Amino acid sequence: MTGRSGRYSSIRKKAGMTQVEFARALGISQAYSSQIETGKREAGRDVLERLASDFRVNLNWFLHGKDDSDAESGDEAHVRVPL
């Protein structure tokens, strides 16, 4: 997977969550979460806000694949899962 769907999947996996757990944490259905992860649908504003606030995801990285300094580093640098 590449692009946003791949980044979405990497956030979930780094959090150590199943699709059901991740969807529940984001307040969305598992079906919608799966569609985001497979690239069939885009994450809506509410999902983006939860990714940023609850999972501390850099939205510039999530949306564009680059961080605020325009550096293209690995996924790990842009996702901080709360303990």
C-alpha positions in Angstrom: 0.0 0.0 0.0 1.2 3.5 -0.8 -0.1 7.0 -0.2 -2.6 7.8 2.5 -4.0 4.3 2.7 -0.5 3.0 3.4 0.1 5.7 6.0 -3.3 4.9 7.6 -2.4 1.3 7.8 1.0 2.0 9.3 -0.6 4.2 12.0 -2.9 1.3 13.0 -0.2 -1.2 13.0 2.2 0.9 15.0 -0.6 1.4 17.6 -0.8 -2.4 17.7 -4.5 -2.4 17.0 -6.8 -4.6 14.9 -9.0 -2.8 12.4 -12.0 -3.2 14.8 -10.0 -1.6 17.7 -8.7 1.2 15.5 -12.1 2.0 14.1 -13.6 2.0 17.6 -10.8 4.4 18.8 -11.5 6.7 15.9 -15.3 6.6 16.5 -16.0 5.1 13.0 -17.3 1.8 11.7 -14.9 -1.0 10.9 -16.2 -1.0 7.3 -15.3 2.7 6.9 -11.9 2.2 8.5 -11.3 -0.7 6.1 -12.2 1.4 3.1 -9.8 4.1 4.2 -7.1 1.5 4.7 -7.7 0.0 1.2 -7.9 3.3 -0.5 -11.6 3.0 -1.4 -12.5 6.1 0.6 -10.7 9.1 2.0 -10.5 9.9 5.7 -13.0 12.6 6.6 -12.3 15.6 8.7 -13.4 14.0 11.9 -11.0 11.1 11.3 -8.2 13.4 10.5 -8.8 15.4 13.8 -8.8 12.1 15.8 -5.6 11.0 14.1 -3.9 14.3 15.0 -5.2 14.6 18.6 -5.5 11.0 19.8 -2.6 9.4 17.8 -0.5 12.6 17.5 -0.1 12.1 13.7 1.4 14.9 11.7 -1.4 15.7 9.2 1.0 17.2 6.7 2.8 13.9 6.6 -0.5 11.9 6.5 -2.0 14.0 3.7 1.1 14.7 1.6 3.8 12.2 2.7 6.0 15.0 3.9 6.5 16.7 7.3 6.5 20.4 8.0 10.2 20.7 7.2 9.6 19.0 3.8 11.8 16.1 4.7 10.8 12.7 3.6 11.7 10.4 6.4 10.1 7.1 7.5 6.7 6.6 8.9 8.0 6.1 12.4 9.0 9.8 12.8 5.5 11.0 12.1 3.4 8.8 14.4 3.5 9.0 18.2 1.2 6.5 19.8 0.1 7.6 23.3 0.9 5.2 26.1 
